[in-house]
């Protein structure tokens, strides 16, 4: 599970990314634009850089797994984990019931047997 706090709303993130994209030509490099805009919105440049990368991936401008694909992958991994647990419980239950059936079906010894 993601433990990061979401200090910035999605709207602020989108606006910051849009500002970088719109003003990147006014700076000597993409990083310079990111540093300048990050200072204006109150985040560290590395964070804004990650937002820019994510936006580029989601728009198809950069190679990578999109946000929706990542979300789907996480859902599938969670479901897989739950199914593995359920499968393990079923295996244990089956083994227990098998032993129980064997004990119930085996002939019992009489206490008066010679």
N, C-alpha and C positions, 0 to 999 in steps of 0.2 A: 504494500500500500504506500502511496505517496505521502510523505510526512511534511512536505514543503507547505508553508503557509501561502495563501493567495492574497498577498498584500495589495496587489493591483487588480482592479476589475478588468474583465475582458475588454471593456470599452477603452480603458486607458491603454491597455496593451496594443489594441488595434490602432489607436491613434498614434502611439509612439512608433509603431512599425511603419505606418503610413507616412509619418514625418520623416523617418529615415529614408524611405523610398523616394519621397518627393524632393528631399533636399540633399541627397547624396552627391549630386553634381556640384554642389556649392563648397564641398570639402575636398581636400587633397586625396582622401581615401575613405572607404566605407567605414573603417574603424574610427576615423576622426569624426565622421558624422554621428556614429553611434555614441562615442564619448560625449559629444556636445549635447545630444538630445537626452541621453541618460541622465546627465546632470540636471537638465531642466525638469525632468519628471520625478527625479529623486530615486533612481535605481542605479545599480552598478552596471557598467558597460557590458559585462559578461552576460548579465540577465537579458538586457535588450538585444544583444547579439543572438542569444538563443531564440528569442521571440522572432527576430528577423529570419533566422534560418528556418524555423518552424513554418512561418508564413510562406517562405519560398518553396518549401517542400509541399505544403498544402495546395499551393497554386500551380505546382508542376514545373516551376522554374529551376528547381534543384532536385537531384535524385534523393530518394529516401522514402521511408514509410510515413504515410500521411497520418494526421491526428486521428481520423476516423478508423483507419486500419489499425493503429496502435490500440485504440479503445476496443475494437473488436477482438484483437489478439489477447488483450488482458481478460476480456470476458470469457473467451474460449479457454484460456489457461486456468481461470477460476473454476469454470465448469468442469474441466478435465480433472482438477484437483478434487472437487466434490465427488465426481464419479469414481475416482480411484479409492477414495475413502469408503464410499458406499459398496464398491466391489469387495474391498477388504472385509467389511462387516458381513457381507453375504457369504464370503468364503469361510469366515470363522463360524458363522451361524450354521452353515451347511455341515462343517466338520463336527460341531457340537451335536447337531441333530442326528448325524450318522452314528456317532458313538452312543447316543441315547437309544436309538432304534436297535442297535446291536445288543445293548445291555437288556433291553426289554424283551427282545426276541430270543435270547439265549436261555436254555433250560436252567432252572434254578435248582440248586442242590438242596436236598432235604436235610434237615438237621438230624434226622433219625437214621440216615443212611449208614450202612456198615462200612 
